[in-house]
Amino acid sequence: MLKLYLVRHGESAWNVKHIYAGQQDVPLSELGALQAERVAEQLQDIAFDALYASPLKRAHDTASPLANVKKMPLRLDSRLEEIHHGAWEGTPAAVIREQYADEYLVWRTEPHRVKMPEGESLEDVSERVKNFLQDVFGKYNDGNILIVSHDAVLRVILLQTLTLGLEFFWRWRFDNASVSVVERIDDGNFRLALLNDVHHLEGVFTDCSAQAL
């Protein structure tokens, strides 16, 4: 059975300030670094066949402690980078809600219809995620694969593996350093085995409800 372990990066310096990061290379916060260590502790006993991560620091540095423990190479793939928020990047969510009120409303209600000003659409993200998953599926028929990425990308991975449309983008949440699992069953389809598990983050949990997403 093929299992994809989907991990959102730990808390970043801009998550704390509710600022849209997108493809800006924002580092983990001090708490985020602790969360990365907890992820490594949680997953250290799983026999992984490959470890993939977005090359952006907050994802790379979330995956690195586990790669060090497992003594495995970390494969950085730009297709796993966060959605390009374009003109929104570097701006607090409260400001975006005011300056881009119409676009923001559609983003929160019909995200599949939005192209970020000077940035990407979910269709753009979906296309690179599709290409990434095709490569993974071409290499691995079974085993355990780690994917450390970002909120929007993980949502799209889940939608694609469960064959759901982009209109369902907001139907779940991925907290910082959470672990989710999808697994391929005998008929070739995927099922959701674990969603947004944060039990390993006791004492270092980040409430993502106010974040710029």
C-alpha positions in Angstrom: 0.0 0.0 0.0 1.2 3.5 -0.9 0.9 6.1 1.9 1.5 9.8 1.5 2.3 11.5 4.8 1.4 15.2 4.3 3.0 17.6 6.8 2.4 21.4 6.8 5.5 23.4 7.8 5.9 24.6 11.3 4.9 28.1 12.4 6.7 30.8 10.4 7.7 34.3 11.4 4.9 35.7 9.3 2.2 33.2 10.5 2.6 34.9 13.9 2.0 38.3 12.3 -0.9 37.1 10.1 1.0 38.1 6.9 0.6 36.5 3.6 3.8 34.7 2.8 3.2 32.8 -0.5 6.5 32.2 -2.1 8.4 34.6 0.1 11.2 32.7 1.8 10.1 33.3 5.4 11.9 31.3 8.1 10.3 29.3 10.9 9.6 31.1 14.2 11.3 29.8 17.4 8.1 27.9 18.1 8.1 26.5 14.5 11.5 25.1 15.0 10.3 23.2 18.1 7.3 22.0 16.2 9.7 20.6 13.5 11.5 18.6 16.2 8.2 17.2 17.4 7.3 16.1 13.8 10.6 14.2 13.7 9.9 12.5 17.0 6.4 11.6 15.8 7.5 10.0 12.5 10.9 8.6 13.3 9.8 5.0 13.6 8.1 5.0 10.1 10.1 3.4 7.3 10.0 6.1 4.7 10.9 5.4 1.1 11.4 9.0 0.2 11.3 12.5 1.8 10.1 15.4 -0.3 9.8 19.1 0.7 9.2 22.5 -0.7 12.5 24.3 -1.0 11.2 27.3 0.9 12.9 27.6 4.3 9.8 27.1 6.5 9.1 23.7 4.8 12.8 22.7 4.3 13.5 23.4 8.0 10.5 21.5 9.1 11.5 18.4 7.2 15.3 18.5 8.0 15.1 17.2 11.6 13.4 14.0 10.4 15.8 13.7 7.5 18.7 13.9 9.9 17.2 11.3 12.3 16.5 8.9 9.4 19.8 9.7 7.7 18.0 10.1 4.4 18.3 12.7 1.6 15.7 15.4 1.5 14.4 15.9 -2.0 13.5 19.6 -2.6 10.9 20.2 -5.3 9.8 23.6 -6.4 6.4 22.2 -7.4 5.6 22.0 -3.7 6.1 25.7 -3.1 3.1 27.6 -1.7 0.7 29.3 -4.0 2.1 32.6 -5.3 -0.1 35.2 -3.6 1.3 37.9 -5.9 0.5 41.4 -4.7 -0.8 40.0 -1.4 2.6 38.7 -0.3 4.2 40.6 2.6 0.8 42.2 3.6 -1.3 41.4 6.7 -4.6 39.7 6.2 -6.5 42.6 7.7 -5.1 44.9 5.1 -5.9 42.5 2.3 -9.5 42.2 3.5 -9.8 46.0 3.1 -7.7 46.8 0.0 -8.8 43.7 -2.0 -12.3 43.3 -0.5 -14.0 41.9 -3.6 -11.1 39.5 -4.5 -10.8 38.4 -0.9 -14.5 37.6 -0.6 -14.3 35.4 -3.7 -11.1 33.7 -2.4 -12.8 32.8 0.8 -16.1 31.6 -0.9 -15.2 30.4 -4.4 -11.4 30.0 -4.4 -11.4 28.0 -7.6 -12.5 31.2 -9.4 -9.6 33.4 -8.2 -6.3 34.3 -9.7 -4.2 36.2 -7.2 -3.3 39.7 -8.4 0.1 39.2 -10.1 0.2 35.6 -8.7 -1.3 32.2 -9.3 -4.7 30.6 -9.5 -5.6 27.3 -7.8 -5.6 25.8 -11.3 -1.9 26.8 -11.6 -1.1 25.1 -8.3 -3.2 22.1 -9.3 -1.2 21.6 -12.5 2.2 21.5 -10.7 0.8 19.3 -8.0 -0.5 16.9 -10.6 2.9 16.7 -12.3 4.6 16.1 -9.0 2.2 13.3 -8.0 2.6 11.7 -11.4 6.3 11.5 -10.8 5.9 10.0 -7.3 3.4 7.5 -8.5 5.6 6.5 -11.4 8.5 5.7 -8.9 6.6 4.1 -6.1 3.8 1.5 -6.1 3.8 1.1 -2.4 5.7 2.3 0.7 5.6 5.5 2.7 6.3 8.9 1.2 6.8 12.1 3.2 5.6 15.4 1.7 6.4 18.6 3.7 4.7 21.6 2.1 2.3 24.5 2.6 -1.4 25.0 3.3 -2.7 25.6 -0.2 -0.5 22.9 -1.8 -1.5 20.3 0.8 -5.2 21.1 0.3 -4.8 20.6 -3.5 -2.9 17.3 -2.9 -5.8 16.1 -0.8 -8.4 17.2 -3.4 -6.5 15.4 -6.2 -5.9 12.2 -4.4 -9.6 12.0 -3.3 -10.8 13.2 -6.7 -12.6 16.2 -5.4 -12.9 19.6 -7.2 -11.1 22.8 -6.3 -14.3 24.3 -5.1 -13.9 22.1 -1.9 -10.6 23.8 -1.1 -11.7 25.2 2.3 -13.4 22.0 3.6 -10.6 21.1 6.0 -7.7 22.7 7.8 -4.0 22.1 8.1 -2.4 23.4 11.3 1.3 24.2 11.5 3.3 20.9 11.7 0.2 18.8 11.5 0.3 15.3 10.0 -2.3 13.9 7.5 -2.2 10.6 5.6 -3.8 9.4 2.4 -3.4 5.8 1.3 -4.0 4.0 -2.0 -6.2 1.0 -1.7 -6.6 -2.1 -3.9 -8.8 -0.4 -6.5 -6.2 2.3 -7.1 -8.2 5.0 -5.4 -7.0 6.9 -2.3 -8.8 7.2 1.0 -8.2 9.6 3.9 -6.5 7.8 6.8 -5.6 10.7 9.0 -6.4 14.4 8.9 -4.6 17.3 10.7 -3.2 15.3 13.5 -1.6 17.6 16.1 -1.4 15.3 19.1 2.4 15.5 19.0 2.3 19.3 19.4 1.1 19.4 23.0 2.5 22.6 24.5 3.8 23.9 21.2 0.6 24.1 19.2 -0.2 27.1 16.9 -3.9 28.1 16.4 -4.0 28.8 12.6 -7.5 30.3 12.7 -6.2 33.9 12.5 -3.4 33.2 9.9 -3.3 34.8 6.5 -4.5 31.9 4.3 
